[in-house]
Every structure is written in structure tokens, then in C-alpha cells.
Amino acid sequence: MRRTVRAFSLSALISVVMVGCSSGSSHDIAPTSTPTPTTGTSVVSRAPSPTQTDAPGIQFTKGSLSVPLYNHTFEISAQDWNTITDTSVVPRDIGVSLDSDFHAAQTTRNRFQYLADRMFPFITHRFGAIGIASVVKGTTDVAVVALINPTDNGYQLTGFNETITESPPTTTVASANFYTTPATALTIPAHNIYFVRLSASVAAAPPPNETATSYHFSWDKLYNCGQAACP
């Protein structure tokens, strides 16, 4: 059965950098333990002022990044994001994986770990997908999406569909399928947020005065690999 998820976010001053499954039936997702209070907000060794603002991943130098996560929303200011550097120490509340297309250096890894730690207190006990940022670059929409696996088991994802709309008026900007074959299926480790960078052809130009972006996700198969390695 195809599973669908919807997520919404307010627009922010964000630019996404243009760098450079298995057989068997799926199983119910086992709940994980109750999340403990986040510690990742306590970053050690921040820069005294914003720096490395061109680090791959999510770039914004003004305003804030608004992240709606289920029934909660939190914001990360540009100052907060851009004072995390390659030498900062970010506590780990949950594991982080980054799409290889980020070409991520340590600064990017530290910033996404901070983002994951801010998300951690609000995640549910089941697998989910959340849109973080989306930007149109010419004829391509580039989106950063968080695939959240808070369970004790690894999962393999096949047939992932992303549809992005902006409003007002409601306009479908992009819609595409990813990880469409067993050979290209994506494995999300246990207790992990996997940030992926998805590129799709632009279906229509965004509205000139858009104020909100919404994400609709669905998938054909989410295979429970258990606590063994996914095939």
C-alpha cells in the first residue's frame, strides 16, 4: 500500500547549494524508546560571528529557517546556523546521514547534526518524511528532505514520490519519483535522520508572492530490515 505524508513550512530566506528493494513483505514499524530531552542545542566552540556561509547544504544569511515537524514548529536563525563551524562540537541526540550529493565537509555535517538535534524532541515513534527547504534554480527544483527513522530497525525505501506546492495561489512547482528500483533503494539506519537532496524538473514557476511551501510525500515500499544489515 502506498503511504502518504504531508508537511508544510513557511517560506524563509534559503538557498540550497547546487553542488557539483529487497524481497519480502514490509512489516509494521516497531516503536522506539521515549526520547530524552535534547542536548544538541548546547553547541561548543561556535564562531564569534557568522562564517563559512557558503558551506554546502542549506545557505541563508538573513531571517530564519522555519521547520514544522508534525504538530510543532521551531526556528533556527541565520546567526545560529552560521556560527557553527567545522571545529564546533555538536552533541548527538540522534544519528545523521547525509546524501552524497551534498559533498559535505565537516561544517555541513555539524550544522545538519544541530538541525537533527533540534528535531529530536518532536519526532514520533514511526518513520516519517519532512520537507526542510526547497528552491528553484532555473528549470530544476532542489529540495532538502529529512527521512526520519527513530526506530530500532533499519529500513529500505523504494518508490519515493515528492510533490512540492507553493501558495498563494496553490501551484505545483515540482513532482518526481526517486529510488524507483531495488538497485537504487535507499537504506535509512536505525535511530537516524537521513537528509537527502532531491532534484526535480520544475513543473510550473512559483507564484511571485508566495508565502508558504507544502510538501507531499508517498512511497511504494518501506521494507523493515530488522536489526540486521539491509540487503
NUKOL-378270 format. One record per residue (C-alpha): residue number from 1; residue in three letters; x, z, y. Coordinates in pm, 1 decimal. Last residue first. Layout:
<torros>
> num	residu	px	pz	py
> NUM	ALA	X	Z	Y $
...
</torros>
This chain:
<torros>
> num	residu	px	pz	py
> 231	PRO	2022.6	163.4	-648.3 $
> 230	CYS	1958.1	477.1	-437.1 $
> 229	ALA	2201.7	755.7	-515.8 $
> 228	ALA	2044.3	1050.7	-693.4 $
> 227	GLN	1844.2	1319.7	-515.4 $
> 226	GLY	1517.1	1136.2	-559.0 $
> 225	CYS	1531.3	762.8	-494.7 $
> 224	ASN	1180.3	760.6	-348.9 $
> 223	TYR	1091.3	400.0	-269.8 $
> 222	LEU	921.3	319.1	58.0 $
> 221	LYS	753.7	-16.9	18.3 $
> 220	ASP	554.4	-257.7	232.2 $
> 219	TRP	622.1	-104.1	571.3 $
> 218	SER	438.9	-57.1	897.5 $
> 217	PHE	540.8	17.5	1254.7 $
> 216	HIS	354.3	-8.9	1584.5 $
> 215	TYR	543.0	70.5	1901.3 $
> 214	SER	397.9	126.2	2246.1 $
> 213	THR	559.1	73.8	2586.0 $
> 212	ALA	417.4	205.2	2911.7 $
> 211	THR	435.6	135.7	3284.8 $
> 210	GLU	435.9	-243.8	3303.6 $
> 209	ASN	437.3	-397.7	3649.1 $
> 208	PRO	560.0	-749.9	3571.8 $
> 207	PRO	391.4	-758.6	3229.3 $
> 206	PRO	649.3	-827.6	2956.3 $
> 205	ALA	708.7	-1194.1	2872.0 $
> 204	ALA	548.5	-1307.6	2549.2 $
> 203	ALA	654.9	-1347.8	2185.1 $
> 202	VAL	1018.7	-1248.7	2242.6 $
> 201	SER	1225.3	-1309.3	1930.4 $
> 200	ALA	1328.6	-992.2	1752.6 $
> 199	SER	1642.4	-776.4	1743.6 $
> 198	LEU	1637.4	-433.3	1578.1 $
> 197	ARG	1898.3	-163.9	1634.6 $
> 196	VAL	1856.7	115.2	1380.7 $
> 195	PHE	1890.3	491.0	1419.4 $
> 194	TYR	1875.9	668.3	1082.7 $
> 193	ILE	1766.6	1029.5	1116.2 $
> 192	ASN	1880.9	1231.6	816.7 $
> 191	HIS	1788.3	1517.9	590.0 $
> 190	ALA	1807.4	1288.9	283.8 $
> 189	PRO	1972.9	950.2	330.3 $
> 188	ILE	1785.0	640.8	451.8 $
> 187	THR	1865.1	333.1	242.6 $
> 186	LEU	1771.5	-3.5	392.5 $
> 185	ALA	1658.7	-292.3	172.9 $
> 184	THR	1852.0	-616.0	229.6 $
> 183	ALA	1908.4	-704.6	-136.2 $
> 182	PRO	1560.4	-582.0	-231.8 $
> 181	THR	1417.1	-831.6	19.1 $
> 180	THR	1242.5	-807.7	357.3 $
> 179	TYR	1468.2	-556.6	530.8 $
> 178	PHE	1309.3	-654.0	864.4 $
> 177	ASN	983.7	-810.0	980.7 $
> 176	ALA	908.3	-912.1	1339.9 $
> 175	SER	673.9	-862.3	1635.1 $
> 174	ALA	767.3	-888.2	2001.8 $
> 173	VAL	619.4	-857.0	2350.6 $
> 172	THR	256.7	-805.9	2254.2 $
> 171	THR	87.2	-756.7	2590.9 $
> 170	THR	-157.2	-483.4	2690.7 $
> 169	PRO	-224.9	-529.0	3062.3 $
> 168	PRO	-89.1	-287.5	3160.4 $
> 167	SER	99.0	-247.6	2936.6 $
> 166	GLU	374.5	-321.2	2688.7 $
> 165	THR	346.9	-394.1	2317.6 $
> 164	ILE	607.4	-379.1	2043.2 $
> 163	THR	536.9	-471.4	1681.3 $
> 162	GLU	784.0	-371.7	1408.8 $
> 161	ASN	739.3	-450.9	1041.1 $
> 160	PHE	954.6	-303.0	763.6 $
> 159	GLY	937.5	-488.6	430.4 $
> 158	THR	1162.9	-266.1	221.0 $
> 157	LEU	1281.4	92.7	276.7 $
> 156	GLN	1487.5	293.5	26.6 $
> 155	TYR	1454.9	668.7	41.2 $
> 154	GLY	1690.4	961.7	-23.7 $
> 153	ASN	1538.9	1292.8	-123.4 $
> 152	ASP	1542.2	1645.3	21.1 $
> 151	THR	1305.5	1546.7	300.0 $
> 150	PRO	1350.1	1516.2	679.0 $
> 149	ASN	1375.7	1136.4	669.7 $
> 148	ILE	1326.2	995.9	1018.5 $
> 147	LEU	1375.3	627.5	1092.3 $
> 146	ALA	1456.2	614.6	1464.0 $
> 145	VAL	1414.5	277.5	1636.0 $
> 144	VAL	1628.8	119.1	1906.8 $
> 143	ALA	1475.2	-208.2	2018.0 $
> 142	VAL	1620.9	-539.3	2132.1 $
> 141	ASP	1378.5	-808.6	2242.1 $
> 140	THR	1529.5	-1156.1	2248.8 $
> 139	THR	1447.9	-1464.1	2457.7 $
> 138	GLY	1642.4	-1343.1	2762.4 $
> 137	LYS	1726.2	-978.5	2701.8 $
> 136	VAL	1401.6	-783.9	2671.1 $
> 135	VAL	1442.3	-407.8	2638.3 $
> 134	SER	1311.6	-147.3	2396.3 $
> 133	ALA	1385.2	222.5	2358.5 $
> 132	ILE	1314.8	511.9	2121.6 $
> 131	GLY	1045.7	383.0	1886.1 $
> 130	ILE	966.1	637.0	1614.3 $
> 129	ALA	940.7	588.4	1236.9 $
> 128	GLY	834.0	853.2	987.5 $
> 127	PHE	916.2	1011.2	650.6 $
> 126	ARG	735.0	1336.9	591.9 $
> 125	HIS	776.4	1706.4	667.9 $
> 124	THR	719.1	1664.3	1040.8 $
> 123	ILE	979.9	1635.5	1314.8 $
> 122	PHE	937.3	1842.8	1628.6 $
> 121	PRO	1231.4	2085.4	1613.3 $
> 120	PHE	1472.0	1802.4	1517.3 $
> 119	MET	1411.6	1558.1	1799.9 $
> 118	ARG	1656.8	1729.5	2038.1 $
> 117	ASP	1908.7	1743.1	1753.3 $
> 116	ALA	1860.4	1372.4	1688.9 $
> 115	LEU	1925.0	1290.0	2055.7 $
> 114	TYR	2239.6	1505.4	2052.4 $
> 113	GLN	2359.3	1327.4	1739.0 $
> 112	PHE	2284.6	999.8	1916.8 $
> 111	ARG	2506.5	1103.3	2206.3 $
> 110	ASN	2789.9	1216.5	1977.2 $
> 109	ARG	2783.0	893.5	1777.4 $
> 108	THR	2787.8	685.1	2095.2 $
> 107	THR	3088.2	875.0	2230.2 $
> 106	GLN	3261.0	849.5	1891.7 $
> 105	ALA	3256.8	468.9	1883.5 $
> 104	ALA	2953.2	277.2	1765.7 $
> 103	HIS	2953.1	-90.4	1680.0 $
> 102	PHE	2575.6	-54.6	1734.0 $
> 101	ASP	2516.3	-334.8	1482.4 $
> 100	SER	2644.4	-101.2	1208.8 $
> 99	ASP	2313.5	85.8	1236.5 $
> 98	LEU	2379.9	453.6	1294.1 $
> 97	SER	2320.6	743.2	1055.0 $
> 96	VAL	2260.4	1098.8	1173.7 $
> 95	GLY	2230.9	1423.0	977.6 $
> 94	ILE	2017.3	1709.3	1108.0 $
> 93	ASP	2088.9	2018.9	1317.2 $
> 92	ARG	2449.4	1915.6	1386.6 $
> 91	PRO	2619.7	2088.0	1678.3 $
> 90	VAL	2765.2	1848.4	1937.3 $
> 89	VAL	3130.2	1891.7	2035.5 $
> 88	SER	3231.6	1665.3	2322.1 $
> 87	THR	3557.2	1471.5	2289.6 $
> 86	ASP	3397.6	1127.0	2261.7 $
> 85	THR	3179.9	1200.8	2563.2 $
> 84	ILE	2850.1	1369.8	2651.2 $
> 83	THR	2824.6	1373.5	3032.1 $
> 82	ASN	2623.5	1051.2	3023.8 $
> 81	TRP	2323.2	1182.1	2833.9 $
> 80	ASP	2256.2	1499.2	3036.8 $
> 79	GLN	2313.6	1324.4	3368.4 $
> 78	ALA	2086.1	1037.5	3264.3 $
> 77	SER	1819.0	1294.4	3185.5 $
> 76	ILE	1685.8	1350.6	2836.3 $
> 75	GLU	1311.1	1402.2	2817.6 $
> 74	PHE	1080.4	1560.7	2563.8 $
> 73	THR	739.6	1466.6	2428.7 $
> 72	HIS	541.4	1634.6	2152.1 $
> 71	ASN	242.4	1543.0	1938.1 $
> 70	TYR	431.4	1295.0	1717.2 $
> 69	LEU	764.6	1249.6	1891.2 $
> 68	PRO	739.3	1105.1	2239.6 $
> 67	VAL	1089.7	1046.3	2379.2 $
> 66	SER	1126.4	999.0	2755.8 $
> 65	LEU	1472.8	883.3	2864.2 $
> 64	SER	1544.5	997.3	3216.4 $
> 63	GLY	1599.1	877.6	3570.1 $
> 62	LYS	1915.7	691.7	3658.3 $
> 61	THR	2227.3	577.1	3471.0 $
> 60	PHE	2075.1	438.9	3155.3 $
> 59	GLN	2250.0	292.5	2852.4 $
> 58	ILE	2132.8	327.3	2493.8 $
> 57	GLY	2369.7	222.0	2217.8 $
> 56	PRO	2718.8	104.1	2308.1 $
> 55	ALA	2914.7	308.9	2566.7 $
> 54	ASP	2887.6	151.6	2913.7 $
> 53	THR	2816.0	481.4	3089.1 $
> 52	GLN	3152.5	616.1	2974.0 $
> 51	THR	3125.8	885.2	3242.4 $
> 50	PRO	2871.3	1106.1	3416.9 $
> 49	SER	3025.5	1413.7	3582.2 $
> 48	PRO	3205.2	1729.2	3465.5 $
> 47	ALA	3243.2	1581.7	3116.3 $
> 46	ARG	3086.4	1795.1	2845.0 $
> 45	SER	3310.1	2012.3	2631.2 $
> 44	VAL	3053.3	2198.9	2418.9 $
> 43	VAL	2696.3	2080.5	2369.2 $
> 42	SER	2437.5	2353.8	2320.2 $
> 41	THR	2124.9	2136.6	2280.2 $
> 40	GLY	2224.3	2088.5	1918.6 $
> 39	THR	2126.4	2442.7	1823.0 $
> 38	THR	1765.7	2371.1	1730.2 $
> 37	PRO	1549.5	2645.6	1587.0 $
> 36	THR	1515.6	2619.4	1207.6 $
> 35	PRO	1304.0	2350.4	1047.5 $
> 34	THR	1076.7	2460.4	760.3 $
> 33	SER	1214.8	2334.9	428.9 $
> 32	THR	1146.9	1983.6	310.0 $
> 31	PRO	824.3	1842.3	184.8 $
> 30	ALA	836.7	1597.8	-105.5 $
> 29	ILE	745.6	1242.2	-26.8 $
> 28	ASP	497.5	1094.9	-269.7 $
> 27	HIS	647.1	841.3	-505.3 $
> 26	SER	711.9	468.0	-495.9 $
> 25	SER	695.5	268.3	-815.3 $
> 24	GLY	992.2	125.2	-998.3 $
> 23	SER	1238.1	-147.2	-913.6 $
> 22	SER	1464.1	-135.5	-607.3 $
> 21	CYS	1439.0	-279.5	-322.9 $
> 20	GLY	2872.3	-825.4	2000.0 $
> 19	VAL	2698.8	-573.2	2116.6 $
> 18	MET	2384.4	-633.6	2323.3 $
> 17	VAL	2353.2	-286.2	2479.3 $
> 16	VAL	2003.5	-146.6	2516.3 $
> 15	SER	1924.3	-88.7	2881.2 $
> 14	ILE	1707.1	199.9	2993.8 $
> 13	LEU	1542.1	300.9	3318.8 $
> 12	ALA	1241.6	458.6	3150.8 $
> 11	SER	896.8	343.5	3041.0 $
> 10	LEU	668.2	599.7	2888.1 $
> 9	SER	656.1	608.1	2511.3 $
> 8	PHE	410.0	549.5	2230.5 $
> 7	ALA	428.7	560.3	1852.8 $
> 6	ARG	207.4	410.7	1585.6 $
> 5	VAL	270.4	429.3	1211.7 $
> 4	THR	143.0	207.9	933.7 $
> 3	ARG	189.6	222.5	556.9 $
> 2	ARG	131.1	-87.1	344.6 $
> 1	MET	0.0	0.0	0.0 $
</torros>
